[in-house]
């Protein structure tokens, strides 16, 4: 299995967080239906109002690669990246 933690910090301004969070929620909804998706969710920080995290777990690298190649992945990740910074951690277990 593969676990990915995507930490997002919004650019200054209220709209950046709102746009990125809307894209993250939409991506979460679509990703849950992708083959090999074990878990996928978006979590808002309780202590930092400009931060959220996407936590995802995949069956294997092939399923993750298919997910990453979808049009919605490109669209929503693009919106997220336009509105702040992503830091990604990947773990295999």
C-alpha positions as semicolon CSV with decimal commas, in nm:
position;residue;x (nm);y (nm);z (nm)
1;X;0,000;0,000;0,000
2;X;0,101;0,358;-0,054
3;X;0,009;0,649;0,175
4;X;0,041;1,006;0,054
5;X;0,008;1,310;0,278
6;X;-0,029;1,637;0,085
7;X;0,011;1,941;0,307
8;X;-0,124;2,267;0,165
9;X;-0,052;2,623;0,280
10;X;-0,262;2,891;0,114
11;X;-0,121;3,204;-0,041
12;X;-0,225;3,525;0,140
13;X;-0,587;3,622;0,092
14;X;-0,911;3,452;0,184
15;X;-0,999;3,350;-0,172
16;X;-0,686;3,134;-0,214
17;X;-0,780;2,899;0,068
18;X;-1,143;2,885;-0,043
19;X;-1,056;2,798;-0,405
20;X;-0,797;2,538;-0,306
21;X;-1,023;2,376;-0,047
22;X;-1,312;2,354;-0,295
23;X;-1,079;2,183;-0,544
24;X;-0,948;1,946;-0,276
25;X;-1,301;1,846;-0,175
26;X;-1,398;1,787;-0,539
27;X;-1,083;1,581;-0,596
28;X;-1,157;1,379;-0,284
29;X;-1,506;1,296;-0,407
30;X;-1,383;1,184;-0,749
31;X;-1,082;0,994;-0,614
32;X;-1,285;0,775;-0,381
33;X;-1,432;0,606;-0,689
34;X;-1,094;0,536;-0,852
35;X;-0,973;0,178;-0,872
36;X;-0,742;0,087;-0,584
37;X;-0,838;0,382;-0,363
38;X;-0,845;0,254;-0,006
39;X;-0,893;0,592;0,163
40;X;-0,896;0,957;0,056
41;X;-0,995;1,259;0,262
42;X;-0,925;1,627;0,319
43;X;-0,858;1,760;0,669
44;X;-0,850;2,125;0,779
45;X;-0,603;2,230;1,046
46;X;-0,751;2,309;1,386
47;X;-0,467;2,551;1,467
48;X;-0,375;2,715;1,134
49;X;-0,661;2,861;0,928
50;X;-0,452;2,870;0,608
51;X;-0,356;2,500;0,610
52;X;-0,522;2,173;0,510
53;X;-0,405;1,821;0,430
54;X;-0,513;1,560;0,181
55;X;-0,447;1,208;0,306
56;X;-0,476;0,924;0,058
57;X;-0,406;0,550;0,062
58;X;-0,369;0,340;-0,254
59;X;-0,355;-0,035;-0,315
60;X;-0,037;-0,010;-0,524
61;X;0,169;0,212;-0,752
62;X;-0,025;0,111;-1,064
63;X;-0,353;0,236;-0,912
64;X;-0,186;0,558;-0,796
65;X;-0,044;0,613;-1,145
66;X;-0,390;0,570;-1,303
67;X;-0,535;0,818;-1,052
68;X;-0,259;1,070;-1,122
69;X;-0,325;1,046;-1,498
70;X;-0,696;1,137;-1,477
71;X;-0,823;1,469;-1,613
72;X;-0,978;1,563;-1,278
73;X;-0,645;1,511;-1,102
74;X;-0,474;1,755;-1,340
75;X;-0,759;2,005;-1,311
76;X;-0,800;2,008;-0,933
77;X;-0,431;1,977;-0,843
78;X;-0,366;2,267;-1,082
79;X;-0,618;2,483;-0,894
80;X;-0,467;2,385;-0,561
81;X;-0,114;2,468;-0,678
82;X;-0,226;2,806;-0,817
83;X;-0,348;2,905;-0,471
84;X;-0,062;2,804;-0,243
85;X;0,216;2,558;-0,178
86;X;0,202;2,179;-0,155
87;X;0,440;1,959;0,038
88;X;0,403;1,589;-0,037
89;X;0,515;1,294;0,175
90;X;0,491;0,939;0,040
91;X;0,513;0,618;0,245
92;X;0,501;0,256;0,131
93;X;0,393;-0,018;0,366
